[in-house]
């Protein structure tokens, strides 16, 4: 499987000539989802869900479909009748030839005064890749490649390190990093790499790796 990191939380996966895109939000490239056969969206925040980017992808490929939670589906299903599927924790489905399991229910706490919204993570092909969205969800099964949210208003580096330790992936690639300055990246690389217990990796947006 080919994994391509797009800006912020967006990831493209390619296998057997088909493409799955996760979280093409407002911090990602305008064409981040173009060429997708299927799109997964973890939650409704604008840096993960952008209707314009979804519309561009579905117009480019009339066979493309979206899988997402209810709060997002309600906003876009009328624009794309029959092409938006609602999922929740515990669901399993196949999208563009990728086997997907849904894990998690709530967004991480930003502040106690801010109501929590729903959020789901997606486990791809039996654990080859896990994208948790905006939560530190532990899927409870082996994970080869963890997409690791390293910098957000809702986390701190000690939590990120402990999350890697708990999931125990073979490798962890940074996502959710648009707010992380280049000056800070070596600090995160050093501490997560030294303390997380898994191989810690980073891709520049547009770069790819085989997983």
Secondary structure, DSSP 8 states (H G I E B T S, - for coil): -EEEE-STT-EEEEETTEEEEE---TTS-TTTTTT-SEEEE--SSTTT--HHHHHHHHHH-TT-EEEE-HHHHHHHTTTTTTSEEE--TT-EEEETTEEEEEE--B---S-TTS---B--EEEEGGGTEEE--SS----SS--SEEEEE---TT--HHHHHHHHHHH--SEEEEES-TTS-HHHHHHHHHHHHHHSSSEEE---TT-EEE-
